[in-house]
Amino acid sequence: DIQMTQSPSSLSASVGDRVTITCRTSQNIRTYLNWYQQRPGKAPKLLIYAASSLQSGVPSRFSGSGSATDFTLTIRSLQPEDFATYYCQQSYGTPLTFGGGTRVEIQ
Amino acid sequence: EVQLLESGGGIVQPGGSLRLSCAASGFTFNTYGMIWVRQAPGKGLEWVSGVSGGGGNTYYADSVQGRFTISRDNSKNMLYLQMNSLRAEDTAVYYCGKGSVEGYDYYYGMDVWGQGTAVKVSS
């Protein structure tokens, strides 16, 4: 199975801050990496697919980069609605696996 | 509007069975892969199972292999998860998700999700 190491597990930030979340995989997954946002009690929401492609309707302050084993999600200017938990997920092969999540909290 | 609506959750005793359903609408159901993901209380997301658009390919997490069965009825736009031999560790909210790219199963993430259905396994 492909292991996902996401960091940090939590962070505190202020509105307007630039936030970076990293995800490392245990093997080369090319660019089969997706990022999701999940608010409490809600379903996941796809933000980025194929490592760097912005899902339709997602604000452009979200961006993704990386390939092979190292990936990054960046939120350029944090907005109040961005306080949530973020998950990376590999879709290179089954079993699909998720990172442990990064909880973004208000500072 | 593209929509997924899960149902079938509830409280069941260890060793029991449940069948979850996911009703799809607003898209050509039989051309998209579908998955089930679960989230135990206070925990992260865990992929459970997936199925190709035509239903010919199915995939399972090791933790449910042999106990859960995913299926779909493309004539009814329905996705199912038959869960047998349930254990306490299967307690979670279960979400169904739709592949984001037609014909590519799960490769490009899941762009539509249901609201979730809660399963509690307890005596």
Interface residues (C-beta under 8 A of the other chain):
Chain A: D1 Y32 N34 Y36 Q38 A43 P44 K45 L46 Y49 A50 S53 Q55 Y87 Q89 S91 T94 P95 L96 T97 F98 G99 G100 G101
Chain B: I35 V37 G44 L45 E46 W47 G50 Y59 Y60 A61 D62 Y95 G97 S100 Y106 Y107 Y108 G109 M110 D111 W113 G114 Q115 G116
